[in-house]
Amino acid sequence: MSLTVAAGVVAMLYAIFASMYVLKQARGTERMIEIQEYIKEGARAYLKKQYVTIWAVMAVLTVLIGLFLSWYTALAYVVGGLCSMISGFVGMTIAVNANARTANAAKEIGLDKALRIAFSGGSVLGMSVVGLGLLGVTLLFVAYGKAIPHLEEAAHAVAGFAFGASTVALFARVGGGIYTKAADVGADLVGKVEKGIPEDDPRNPGVIADNVGDNVGDVAGMGADLFESYVEDRVAALILGALLFLRHGNFGWVTTPLVVSAVGIFASIVGAFFVRGNPWRAFSYATYVTTILTAVLSYFVCMWLIPEAGLYVWISIVAGLIVGIIVGTTSDYFTNRDKRPVKIVAESSVAGPALTILSGFSIGWLSTFLPAIGVAIVSLASFVAGSHFTPDPILAGFYCVVMAVVSMLAIVGIIVAADAYGPVADNAAGIAEQAHLEPRVRQITDTLDSVGNTMKSICKGFAIGGAALTALALLATYAFSIEVYGAKLDLSLLNARTLAGLVIGVSIPALFTSVVVYGVTKSAFTTVEEIRRQFKEIKGLFEGTAKPEYGRCVSIVTHHALRWLIPPGVMAIASPLIVGFTLGPDGLGGFLAGAIAMGLILGLFQGNVGNTWDNAKKYVEMGHLGGKGSPTHAATVIGDTVGDPMKDSSGPSVNILIKLMAMTALIFVPLIVRYALP
């Protein structure tokens, strides 16, 4: 355990040094500092209000968990939520301090320096996620292992840590997603479509709210998303590892997932040093180096800790790393503006927005096929590999499925760093535009921003692939936990309860998507009205001789994002409990299976199609097919606006929905077994 604690501490030290490096850089001109302060103030204000709302919900759940399960689980729940909030708040704070510094480095020095500052700003979130996640799981497991007499019960109590992270993740992702897309859609519809002014134009009253949204959605929200996945996988592996240890006597089954996680942290830090020079190549090199190092070092870990089954576990680890690259690469292919799918959508837009939408839908649905097949193959391959451990083939098979996800997300430090780099670069480009810096600077920041968009697409694909595998791992853990508490699980489709649960489970991600998109729609409508009012009532605003009331838009978007935060969260926690207590463990198992399958496809589709429409618009803006101001451009702007809520609100939130429902089922297993209707 000392190695895993050391890795967590090293990750946090890296985050501290990266923060110091960013903060000592110059912020630029007075105007650049002014814009950065607007963004920082809005982001902090929103995040504080969001966390107050989340804590109100968590306080109720903490009491219920303590009264009906155990206070150990309740304590772990609070600690998990707190760690998730700390990592999100720290990561976002540094990100909003890195944007002006990145723009200034582009102005004063050049591309390489600007890249290093932007990536360092993003890496604070990445390393905070893995550092706090691994430290939290490890220290709680050690403490509970001494305090609770039965190891499997201690591991189950640690699951409260993951449940706390899940609760924060859903609210942060939904709230941040609604905020960022309500601001983005509102600013685009009035600014680009009605007024014909550029993106990030300082005359647009919604531009600061849009910049704030990049940080609360794509930094704090995405960080909470992958923090959740990261800790859930490790908790699932601990529970199954504890069962294998109790049956076969080797504690290596318990420690292997934690040591592999430590290896992933060290590999991510090595990979981070490759982010230099050409940004397009830099992130690819960093990811490949991190992946290869993790795969090689994990071999020795497995053979050392589980000699009787080390090779089988290692095969599943390699399979998990490979499927992560496949899902990320597929998302990149279908969303990259230099690839054929985006060009097909752009070319279809010549005939108008209807074909923009139709071609995007076609490409979006097509993009789900390969990742789904990849997830299926890695699940099957990992199970088959583990089942070669003949003393306990079923349990070892599912343990290896969980280890595939543990390895896939072992490199999440570099993945989250690359994702959080995107909003920093996006904000830097916006600051360069709003501060009227010379075209050379905007060219550099646009290059960084375009790389950031690609990385965000890859990370979103990685996140939904990881979410599906994580949910499958939790489903397997749920199945074995049912047996621990004295019940038998029948997931046969000939079981009427299982079948009923399956059908209900399929419907929940669709219902959830409807609620989130409607929340964005209502919030964006109010934002549009406010931006129109300011253009109408503030004399000289369009001419650039008067200042917009940025704070009004920030306040309106904040209010509506928080208003629509609660319903999706309540749905995610309540639905598995209702199904579990009415249809029993079998019905809940079917419910989770249906929700996971539907959530995988719906999450992949929405994340990819939104980015495809976005990059089709950018492809036209580069001068193709008539360029800016053409009818084709207008059609792609409409496509981008339709896709915005999908790619940054409902799509990523579905990832968390399926994990939170599976986590809820796992946490409340004892009560469901005891009190479900006969």
SULQUIQUI-V409445 format. One line per field, one symbol per residue. psi: psi as a letter, one per 30 degrees, with the letter a starting at -180 (. if undefined). burial: 1 if it has 16 or more other ideal C-beta (glycine too) atoms within 10 Angstrom, else 0. A space follows every 50 residues. Layout:
psi=???
burial=???
//
This chain:
psi=feeeeeeeeeeeeeeeeeeeeefflkfaleeeeeeeeeeeeeeeeeeeee eeeeeeeeeeeeeeeeefdlfeeeeeeeeeeeeeeeeeeeeeeeefffee eeeeeeeedaeeeeeeeeeeeefeeefeeeeeeeeeeeeeeeeffefkek eeeeeeeffeeeeeeeeeeeeeeeeeeeeeeeeeeeeeeeeeeefgllkg kffjfgeeeeeeeeefefdeeeeeefeeeeeeeeeeeeeeeeeeeeefgj ffeefeeeeeeeeeeeeeeeefffilbjeeeeeeeeeeeeeeeeeeefee eefeeiffgeeeeeeeeeeeeeeeeeeeeeeeeffkffleeeeeeeeffe glfefeeeeeeeeeeeffeeeeeeeeeeeeeeeeeeffiffieeeeeeee eefeeeeegfgfeeeeeeefeeeeeeeeeeeeefghlleeeeeeeeeeee eeeeeeeeeeeeeeeeeeeeeeeeeeeeefeeeegglkkjgkffjeeeee eeeeeefeeeeeeeeeeeeeeeeeeeeeeeeeeeeefjkgeefgflklie eeeeeeeeeeeeegeeeeeeeeeeeeeeeefefaeeeeeeeeeeeeeeee eeeeeeeeeeeeeefeeeeeffflhfakfleeeeeeeeeeeefefeffde eefeeeeeeeeeeeeeegeeeeeegkk.
burial=00111011011101100110110010111001101101111111111011 10110011001100110011011111111111111011111111111111 11111110001111111111111111111111111111111011100100 11111111111111111111111111111111111111111100101011 11111111111111111111111111111111111111111111100101 01111111111111111110110110001001101110111011101110 11001100110111111111111111111111111110001111111110 00101110111111001101110110011011101110100100111111 11111111111111111111111111111111111010001101111111 11111111111111111111111111111111010010101000101111 11011101100110011011001101110111011001001000000111 01111111011101110110111011101110111111111111111111 11111111111111111111100110010101111111111111111111 1111111111111111111101100100
//
